[in-house]
Amino acid sequence: MKRFFIVLAIPFILLIIVGCEQEQSKNGKLYIVTTTGMIQDALKNIAQEKAEVIGLMGPGVDPHLYKPTPGDLSELRKADVVFYNGLHLEGKMGEVFEQLSRQKPVFAIADEIDKNSLQAPQDASQAYDPHIWFDVELWKQTVDYAGKSLAEADTTNAQYFMSNTKAYTNALDTLHRWVKQQIAQIPKKQRVLITAHDAFGYFGTAYQIEVKGLQGISTLSEFGLRDVSELVNFIVENNIKAVFVETSVSSKSLETVVSGCKEKGHDVKIGGTLYSDAMGEAGTAEGTYIGMVKSNVNTIVSSLK
C-alpha cells in the first residue's frame, strides 16, 4: 500500500512545485534552464554574459531514462526561459514542460525542423529519432531557432543574441565541413559504425557512413539474444574492425557482442567511447558541443581507417 501511495504522490508533488510562483532572476540576468548539455552549450554561446544558463542533465546522463528531481523542478520554477530537445527525448518530463508552458516561455528546439528532415523509425507507431545533434547542419537549424526564441523572450538584448547566434552558426558550418573531410578518410567498405544504441542515424545520413545499434533509438527499448546474434553475424560477415561504446549507456551489451565474435573466430575490438546522449565533463573540450563532435569523429576515424 505504501508503494502505491508513493507512485501516486511523486507526480502530484512535481506538479505542485511546477505550479509555484516564479522567482526573480538573480543578479538581474536572464535565468535559462535547459535539459541536455548540447542545448546548454548552444544557449551559452548565444546568451553569453547576458544570462545564466544551466543544464539539468550532466555528463554521462541518459535523457531517455532521466527522471526529474525536486531540485530540477525548483530550477525550472526559477527559470525565465526553458529550452528542451523535444521529439520525446526527455520522455519522462513531457508533462512537466506542458505545465510550465502555461506560465513562461518554453521551447522545444526540434520544433523548427521540417518533419521531412527527421528520421522516423521503421515502426510508424513510434516517435521520430530525437538525436538531431549528430547532423551538425540540422543542429544549426535548432541553434538558429533558439537564438530567435531567446530574442523574442528578451527583446532588450535581441540584437546581441542574434549576433552571437550568427557567429556560432558560422562555427557550426566550419565543423560540418570538417566532419565530412574526416569521415571521407575512411575507405567506403569500412564505413560502418556500430554502437550500443541507435543514436547515430542522423550522423550516418549526413556523413555517408552506415550505422547500426544493438538497441533501438531509445535506451528504453530492450534487446534480446536474437539481436546479439544478428549483430555478431553482421560483424563477422563484413569483417568489421571495431565497435564503439557510449558514455551514457552500459558497455556490457557490446562486450557480449565482442565475445560472440571471438567465439566465431573474428577479433573485433572496442574502438573507443563515444559521446551520444550526453557531452563530456565541464571545462574540457568534450564538454562543449563542437569539442564533443570532434572527439567522436577522431575516435571513429582512428579505429575504422
C-alpha positions in Angstrom: 0.0 0.0 0.0 2.9 2.4 0.8 4.5 1.8 -2.6 1.2 2.6 -4.3 0.9 5.9 -2.4 4.4 6.9 -3.3 3.9 6.3 -7.0 0.8 8.5 -7.0 2.4 11.2 -4.8 5.5 11.9 -6.8 3.7 13.3 -9.9 1.4 15.2 -7.6 4.3 16.8 -5.8 6.1 17.7 -9.1 3.0 19.5 -10.3 2.8 21.4 -7.1 6.4 22.5 -7.4 6.0 23.5 -11.1 2.8 25.4 -10.3 4.5 27.6 -7.7 5.1 31.3 -8.4 8.2 32.1 -10.5 11.1 33.6 -8.5 13.0 36.7 -9.7 16.2 36.0 -11.6 19.4 36.5 -9.7 21.8 39.4 -10.5 19.2 40.8 -12.9 20.3 38.4 -15.6 18.0 36.1 -17.6 17.9 32.7 -16.0 17.8 30.0 -18.6 17.2 26.3 -17.8 18.0 23.6 -20.4 17.8 19.8 -20.4 20.8 18.3 -22.2 24.4 19.6 -22.3 24.2 20.1 -26.0 21.3 22.6 -25.6 23.0 24.2 -22.6 26.2 24.8 -24.7 24.2 26.3 -27.6 22.4 28.8 -25.2 25.7 29.7 -23.5 27.1 30.6 -26.9 24.0 32.7 -27.8 23.4 34.4 -24.4 27.0 34.7 -23.1 27.2 37.2 -20.3 23.6 38.4 -20.7 22.2 35.3 -19.0 22.9 32.4 -16.6 22.4 29.1 -18.4 22.2 25.8 -16.5 21.6 22.3 -17.7 19.7 19.6 -15.8 21.4 16.6 -17.4 25.1 16.4 -16.9 27.9 14.2 -18.3 27.0 10.5 -18.6 23.3 11.1 -18.1 20.9 9.2 -20.3 17.9 11.6 -21.1 15.7 8.7 -22.3 15.7 7.3 -18.7 16.0 10.6 -16.8 13.6 11.3 -14.0 13.3 14.9 -12.8 14.3 15.5 -9.2 12.8 18.1 -6.8 15.9 20.1 -7.4 15.2 20.1 -11.2 11.7 21.3 -10.6 13.0 24.1 -8.4 15.3 25.2 -11.2 12.5 25.1 -13.7 10.3 27.2 -11.4 13.1 29.8 -11.2 13.7 29.9 -14.9 12.8 32.9 -17.1 13.0 30.7 -20.2 13.2 26.9 -20.7 14.7 25.0 -23.6 14.5 21.3 -24.2 15.0 18.9 -27.1 11.6 17.5 -27.8 10.8 14.5 -30.0 10.2 12.6 -26.8 14.0 12.6 -25.9 13.1 13.7 -22.4 10.1 11.4 -22.3 9.5 11.4 -18.5 9.5 15.2 -18.4 6.9 15.8 -21.1 4.0 16.6 -18.7 6.2 19.0 -16.7 7.1 21.0 -19.8 3.4 21.1 -20.8 2.5 22.5 -17.4 5.4 25.0 -17.5 4.5 26.4 -20.9 1.3 27.8 -19.4 3.4 30.1 -17.2 6.6 31.0 -19.1 8.4 30.7 -22.4 9.2 27.0 -23.0 10.8 25.9 -26.3 11.3 22.5 -27.8 14.2 23.2 -30.2 13.3 20.4 -32.5 10.0 22.2 -33.3 11.7 24.2 -36.0 12.9 21.3 -38.0 10.9 20.3 -41.1 9.4 16.9 -40.5 10.8 15.8 -43.9 14.3 16.2 -42.4 13.6 14.0 -39.4 14.2 10.3 -39.3 11.2 8.1 -38.5 11.7 4.6 -37.1 10.5 1.6 -39.1 7.6 1.2 -36.6 5.3 4.0 -37.6 3.8 4.0 -34.1 7.0 5.3 -32.6 8.3 8.8 -32.4 10.8 10.5 -34.7 14.5 9.9 -33.9 15.4 12.7 -31.4 19.2 12.5 -31.8 19.2 15.6 -34.1 22.5 17.0 -32.8 24.6 14.3 -34.7 23.9 16.1 -38.0 25.7 19.4 -37.5 23.8 21.1 -40.3 20.5 20.0 -38.7 21.7 21.1 -35.3 22.5 24.5 -36.8 18.8 25.0 -37.5 17.9 24.4 -33.9 20.5 26.8 -32.7 19.1 29.5 -35.1 15.6 28.8 -33.7 16.9 29.0 -30.1 18.5 32.4 -30.9 15.3 33.8 -32.4 13.3 32.4 -29.5 15.6 34.0 -26.9 15.5 37.3 -28.8 11.7 37.2 -28.6 11.8 36.4 -24.9 14.3 39.3 -24.1 13.8 42.0 -26.7 16.2 44.3 -24.9 19.1 42.1 -25.9 17.6 40.8 -29.1 20.3 42.2 -31.4 23.1 40.9 -29.1 21.6 37.4 -29.1 21.1 37.3 -32.9 24.7 38.5 -33.5 26.0 35.7 -31.2 23.8 33.2 -32.9 25.2 34.1 -36.3 28.8 33.8 -35.1 28.1 30.4 -33.5 26.2 29.0 -36.6 29.2 30.1 -38.7 31.4 28.0 -36.4 29.0 25.1 -36.9 29.3 25.4 -40.7 33.1 25.0 -40.4 32.6 22.0 -38.1 30.2 20.4 -40.6 32.7 20.7 -43.4 35.5 19.3 -41.1 33.4 16.2 -40.2 32.8 15.4 -43.9 36.5 15.7 -44.7 37.5 13.4 -41.8 34.9 10.7 -42.5 36.0 10.7 -46.1 39.3 9.3 -45.0 37.7 6.0 -44.0 37.6 3.6 -47.0 34.0 3.2 -48.1 33.9 -0.6 -47.3 35.0 0.2 -43.7 32.5 3.0 -43.1 30.3 1.0 -40.6 29.6 2.5 -37.2 28.3 0.0 -34.6 27.2 1.4 -31.2 25.3 0.3 -28.1 22.0 2.1 -29.2 20.8 3.5 -32.4 21.7 7.2 -31.7 23.8 7.9 -34.8 21.2 7.7 -37.6 21.4 11.4 -38.5 25.2 11.2 -38.3 25.2 8.3 -40.8 22.9 10.0 -43.3 24.8 13.3 -43.1 28.3 11.9 -43.4 27.7 8.8 -45.5 28.6 6.1 -43.0 26.4 3.1 -42.3 25.3 2.9 -38.7 23.9 0.0 -36.6 22.9 0.0 -32.9 22.3 -3.1 -30.7 19.4 -1.3 -29.0 16.8 0.9 -30.7 16.6 4.7 -30.9 15.7 4.8 -27.2 17.6 3.0 -24.4 14.2 2.2 -23.0 14.0 -0.4 -25.8 15.3 -3.9 -25.0 17.4 -6.2 -27.0 17.5 -10.0 -26.9 19.7 -12.9 -27.8 18.5 -12.7 -31.4 19.6 -9.1 -31.7 23.0 -10.0 -30.4 23.3 -13.0 -32.7 22.3 -11.0 -35.8 24.8 -8.2 -34.9 27.6 -10.8 -34.3 26.9 -12.4 -37.7 26.9 -9.0 -39.4 30.2 -8.0 -37.9 31.8 -11.4 -38.8 30.4 -11.4 -42.4 31.5 -7.9 -43.1 34.9 -8.1 -41.3 34.2 -5.1 -39.1 37.3 -3.9 -37.2 35.7 -2.1 -34.3 32.6 -1.3 -32.3 32.0 1.6 -30.0 30.6 2.0 -26.5 28.9 5.2 -25.3 29.4 7.3 -22.2 25.7 7.3 -21.3 25.0 3.6 -22.0 26.3 0.5 -20.2 29.2 -1.2 -22.2 28.0 -4.7 -21.1 25.8 -5.2 -24.2 28.6 -4.6 -26.7 31.1 -6.6 -24.6 28.7 -9.5 -25.2 28.8 -8.9 -28.9 32.6 -8.8 -28.9 32.7 -12.1 -27.1 30.3 -13.6 -29.6 32.5 -12.5 -32.4 35.6 -14.1 -30.8 33.7 -17.4 -30.5 33.2 -17.3 -34.2 36.9 -16.6 -34.8 36.7 -12.9 -35.5 38.6 -10.5 -33.3 36.7 -7.2 -33.2 37.9 -4.5 -30.8 36.2 -1.8 -28.7 37.2 1.1 -30.9 36.7 3.7 -28.2 34.0 5.5 -26.2 31.6 7.9 -28.0 29.5 10.7 -26.6 26.0 10.0 -27.6 23.2 11.5 -25.4 25.5 13.5 -23.1 28.7 15.5 -23.5 31.9 15.4 -21.6 32.8 17.0 -18.3 32.5 20.7 -17.9 35.8 22.6 -18.5 37.0 20.0 -21.1 36.9 20.3 -24.9 34.4 17.4 -24.9 32.2 19.4 -22.5 31.3 21.6 -25.5 29.2 20.6 -28.5 32.0 21.3 -31.0 34.6 19.5 -28.9 32.3 16.5 -28.4 31.7 16.1 -32.1 35.4 16.4 -32.9 36.2 13.8 -30.2 33.7 11.4 -31.6 34.9 11.8 -35.2 38.5 11.4 -34.2 37.7 8.2 -32.3 35.7 6.8 -35.2 38.2 7.6 -37.9 41.2 6.4 -36.0 39.6 3.0 -35.3 38.0 2.4 -38.7 40.6 3.8 -41.1 
